[in-house]
């Protein structure tokens, strides 16, 4: 089973979502931990964020949610950003936040 490393802000945000959205994300993350390869519609590559970066995609009756994750490190999944999507295209602001958080986590891992 792969280890999960969470950005603390992403973890706080995901806890605010509805029970159904949290359950759907939890199931997808569990599948990733088991080593399943997720594809559309559940997951999509986000090469703009970096090599081995993806987004989990969850929808409920009212909204669309995205969670960015990275599989760069063997046997570890880094979950670094989550947000409620309001438009078809991923907002530049959300990509910038994701890039910054991933950079911070990877820099912290280099120190250890």
N, C-alpha and C positions, 0 to 999 in steps of 0.2 A: 504494500500500500504506500502510495506516495505521500510525503509530508506536505502540509499546507503552510505557507508563510503568508500572513495577511498584513496589509497596510492597515494601521489602526483606524484611520478615518473611513476606509472602505468597509471595514467590519462594522463600525458604528452605523454607517448609512444603510447597509443591507439589513440590519436589525430593525430599521424603521419601516421596511416594506410590509405589505400585507402577508398574512400567513401563507396564502397560495404562492405568491412570488418567492418567498423565502424557501418554501418546500421545493419549488421547481429548481431554484438555484442550487439548493442543497443536493438534490438528486443528480444534477449535472456535475457538480463538483465531486460527488462520490464516484461517479462513473470515471471522471478524470483520474481520481486517486487509484482506481482499479487498473488504470492503463488503457481504458477505452479511447479510441480516436473519434472525437466528435466532429461532425461536419454540419453543413447547412441542413436544417434551419436552426439547430441548437448552437452552433459555433461557427465563427468565420475568422480567417486569418486577418490580422491587423498589422501588416508589414510596415505601415507608417510609424508604428510604435517601436518597431525593432524586430530582429530575427526571433522567431519562435514566440511571437506575441499574438494573442487571439482575443476575441470577445465572446462571452456567453450571451445568448439572446433569449430573453423571456418576455412573454406578453400575457397580460391579463385582459379582462373585458374593457378596461379603461385606458391602459397605458402600455408603453414599451420600455423595457429595462435592459441595460447593458452592464456587464462586468468584464473588465479587462484582466487577463491573466497571461502568465508567461511560463513556458516550459523549458527555459534555457538550461536550468541546472538539473542534472540527472536525479531522478527520484524525488523531485520537489516541484510544487506548483506555487507560483507567486501570484497572489490576487492583490492587485494594486489600485484599482479604481472601479467604482460603480456609480451609476446615475440613471435617472429617469429620462428617457429620450422624448423630445418634444417635436422633432422634425425628422424627415426621411434621412437626411445626411447627418453624420456624427459631427456635432459642433466642434470647431477648432479649439475652443476653450477646454472642452472635455479631453481632447487629445493632448493638449499641453499639460493639463493636470496629470494625466496618466503618465506622460513622459517623465515629468518631474518626480512623481512618486516612485516609479520604477527605478530611476537613476539613484534616488536616495536609498532604496532597499538594496540595490546591487552594490553601492558604495559601502554600506554598512556591512554587507557580507564579506567584502574584501578585507575589512578591518579585523574580522574574527579569525 
